[in-house]
Amino acid sequence: DAKTTQPPSMDCAEGRAANLPCNHSTISGNEYVYWYRQIHSQGPQYIIHGLKNNETNEMASLIITEDRKSSTLILPHATLRDTAVYYCIVRVYGGNNDMRFGAGTRLTVKP
Amino acid sequence: GAVVSQHPSRVICKSGTSVKIECRSLDFQATTMFWYRQFPKQSLMLMATSNEGSKATYEQGVEKDKFLINHASLTLSTLTVTSAHPEDSSFYICSAPLGGRQFFGPGTRLTVL
């Protein structure tokens, strides 16, 4: 799986958009970008994934650059409950492929 | 979405004893499940892949005789930490794949005294 690079920590004001970047310059053509988050002492929670088009769901938006070497996860209106470690993972879609975690970004939403 | 459960959520045991952790996929079947370990302030580290009907595959550096994995059915995988020691104290998390995603259990916090 391709390696990802994320900033170790970020702050965001409550109610504002949180933009979390991820670099994955060695991504392969068949690899998707996945985002998960882990709230303290819980299992990781799926947020969103995409291949090359921008994606949006009820939790977040995923913006992938045209060359697919980087992406941004956007939480449009961050709340205190969004404080968590966010992981960007690149892997082949489907099957029984494992998921390997990097260090992630610790997002702190402040009142 | 799909649900993965773990039992127990928390366990405290004495050094030298064995501890079993269960991972269940509640509303879907999984021929493969994954076990992770997470130490404080660190990321999740993949320990092993649990395969229904066959032996588990372990990541480099993970002792297969210490961390016994049994994938008894299409909805249950168990991780047994044998002869646990304080350095085995950690947060253990399982996951199961469905539809291109991984669904994670809530984790089991093991404390070995």
Interface residues (C-beta under 8 A of the other chain):
Chain A: Y32 Y34 Y36 Q38 S41 Q42 G43 P44 Q45 Y46 H49 V85 Y87 Y93 G94 G95 N96 N97 D98 M99 R100 F101 G102 A103 G104
Chain B: G1 V4 Q6 T31 T32 F34 Y36 S43 L44 M45 L46 T49 F91 I93 S95 P97 G99 G100 R101 Q102 F103 F104 G105 P106 G107 R109
